[in-house]
Amino acid sequence: MKFGIMNLFPVADGASDHQVLRDTLDEIQLADELGFDSVWLAEHHFSKYGILGSPINFGMAIAERTSRITIGTAVLVLPLHHPLRLAEDIAALDVLSGGRVTIGVGRGYQPSEFAGMGVPLAESKERYQETLEILRLALERDDRALVEAAAARLVSGITTLLEVEAVDVRVLAVRPELRSAELHGLYTRDDQRRPRIRVWMRTLRYKRVVAFRTFLRTLLHELCHHLDYTLFGLADSFHTQGFFSRESALFKQLVPGGVPPRLIP
């Protein structure tokens, strides 16, 4: 038999959010010292019934304050999350906790939470199934060809939308050892062939897979070099303030919560 504690994070009359979060963290640390097997964190939004909007973030604090207790979610409301971002956060918590993570997921049910997040409650089942599948694939797969196909499709969609010259995309398994290719990506163009973007999935020294957000940012960084030449007609492409503004605008457009891109030279 195993014993755990469940935390809804309600705020009683006269209490503060700060007090609830700090007291709960102290309680979990004590549970770890007393030998409890697990702690379970509920996700709720816009309500005193439960004030913890991000169990994964709170789990990071638990990981630093404890040494053995399992950190569980009960549950993550999948339709309210971006699957790849969630996969990254879970992976980070798993690393920081030394593998002490158990993930529970669900569809959610409270209309106020879905309305507040701008997500139709009627789509919860479809979004749940889609998010769960993407989340599983993101955490389990390490498929270079699949990553390259997805990256090429993304870049092709942007160049087609902007009506500029196409660019080849190549995803390498490991970063090259070339001195000229010590960054996460490389853009090249010459008169002999179509312009090319090269990015890689793993670092050279540790052979670790690059995080999703880092990979996407790098891909868009190299694409912005291509757009400097083909969209804006610049003679050269430099790392100016305008360049980084365009890169950030594209990234925010693709990642939920971003703003429409402002492609300015």
N, C-alpha and C positions, 0 to 999 in steps of 0.2 A: 504494500500500500504506500502511496505517495501523498504528500500534503503540499498544498499551495495556497496562495492568497489572491483574491480577485479585487481589482481596484476600478471603480467607476468614476472616481474623482468628483463627487458631488460637493457643492458649496452650500453649507448650512447658513441660516440667518446669523448674521454677526461675524461670519468668517470671511476671509479674503482669499482670492485665487492664489496669492503668494503663499499664504499659510497652508492651504491645502496641498500644494505641490511640494513644499519643503517638508511638511509633516509626513506625507506619503513616502517621500524619498528616504527619510529617517526610518520609517516603519519597515521599508523593504530591506534596508541595510541590517536592521535588527533581525528580520526574518532569515536573512542569509546567515547571520552569526548563530542563530538558534537551530539551523539545520533544515529549514523548510526547503522543499524541492523546487518550487516554481513560483513565479509571480506573473499575473495576467493583467494586461492593460487594455482598457476599453477606449474606443475612439468615438467622440461625440463633438458636435459643433453647435454654437449659438445657444447654449442652454446651461443653466446652473445644475441640471441633472448630471452633467458630466462635462468638465471643462478641458479635458485633454484632447486637443485636435490632432496631435502627432505622437502616437505611441512609440514610433521608431526614434524620434528625437529624445523623448524621455528615457527610452531604453539606453541611449548613449550614456546618460548620467548614471543610470543604474549599473552599467557595465564598469564604470570607473569606481563606484562605491562598493561593489560586491566582488566575490571571488568564485562562487560555485553555483549560485542559484540560477535556474533556467529563466530566461526572459521571454515571455510569451505575449502574443497579441490576441485579444478576444473582444472584438475582431477588428481587422483593418477593413474599412468599407471601400471595396475595390472600385466601384463606379465613380468615386470621388477622387481617384488618384490617376496620375499618368503612369502607365505600367513600367516604362523603362527607368524613369526617375525613382519609382518605388523600389525597383530591383537594385539600383545602385545603393539606395539608403539601407536596404536590408543587408546587402553584402558588406557594407561598411560596419554596421552593427555586429554582424557575425564575426568580422575580423577583430573588432575592439573587445568583444566579449569572450573571445577564445572559443567560438563555436557553441555558445550557450543560448542559441535563439530557436524558438519554435513559433512558427507563423500560423495564426488562425485568420481566415478571411471570411467575408460575408457580403451580401448585397446591400444591406442597409434597409431602413424602413421608415424613417422619420421625414415627412414632407418638408418641414422647415429646414432641415439640413440640406436636402437636395436643392430647394429653392434658393437658399443662401449661397450655394456653390454654383448656381446657374445650370444645374444638371436636371433634366426631366426625370421624375421618378418613374415614369412609364418605361424608360429605357434602361432601368437598373439591371434587369436580368441579362439583356444583350451586352451591356457594358461590362457587367461582372464576368461573363463567360469570355469575352474578348480580352479583357485585362488579365484575367487569370492565365490564359494561354500564352499571351505575350510575356507575362512575368516569368512563367515557367521556362519558356524558351530562352529568354534573356539570361537567366541564371544558370541554365544547364548547358547551352550550346557553346561551342567554340569553333565556328565554321567560317573559315576565311572566304570561301566562295560566296556564301550567303551574305556576308557583310559587304563584299565587293559589289554584288548585284544590287543590294539595297542602297549603297552609297552612290553607285552610278545612276540608279533610277532617280534619286533625289536631285543630284546635280543636273541630270538631263531635264527634269521638270522645271528647274529654275532657269536654265539657259533657254529652254523653249519658251517659257513665259516672258522672258525679257527679250526674246528674239535676237539672240547673239550666237556667235559661233559655238559649236559643240566642243566639249573637251573630254578626253579620255580619262577614266578614273581607274587606278590600279591600287589594290589593297594588298600589301605584303604581310606575311606572317610575322616577321621580325624586322625591326629597324635596320637598315643597311649600316655597314661599318664605314662608309665613305665619310670623310671629314666634312664634305659639303652637304651632307644629309644628316646632321646631328639633331635637327629639330624633329617635331612629330610628323611633318609633312614636307612636300617639295613640289613646286610648280615650275614646269619648264615649257618653253616654246621656241621653235625655230622654223626655218622655211622648208624643212624637209618632211615634216609630219605634223599631224594635228597636235595642239597643245595637250599637255598631260599633267594630271594631278596624281601624286603618289603619297599615300598615307600608310601607316602600318599599325598592326594590332597589338604588338608587344614591344616593350622596351628592350634595348640591346643588352644591358647589363644583367637585369633580373629576369628577363623573359616573361614579365607580367603583362597580362592583357590590359590595354589602356582603358580607363573608365569611359563609359558611354558619352558623358557630357564633354570630356576632353577630346574624344574622337570626333564628335560632331563639330565642336568648335574648330578643331584643326582642319577638318574638311572644308568648312565654310571660309576659314582663313585663306586657304589656297585658292578657293573659288573666287574670293574677292580680288586676288591678284589677276585672275583671268578677266574679271569684269572691268578692272581698271583699263585693260587694253581693248577689250571688245565692246564694252558698253559706253565707256567714257572717252575712249580714244586717246588715252594718255600715252606719252612716249615711254615712260617708265612707271613702275609700281613700287612705291615706298611705304614704309610703316609710319604714315602720318596720322594725325588725330582724325581726319576724315576717313582714312582707311579703317581704323579701329571702330569708328562709329558705324560704318556700314556693316562690318563684321558682327558687331553686337546687335544691330538691328535685325539682321537675318537670323541670328541665333534666337533672339527673343520672339521672333515671328514663328519659329518652328517649335519652341518649347512653350507649353501652356503657361498663360499668365504674361506672355510677352506683349509687345506693342507692334503695330504695323511698321514695316521697314521703311526707313528714309534713305534711299539710295542717292547720296549726294557726293560729288567728287571733292 
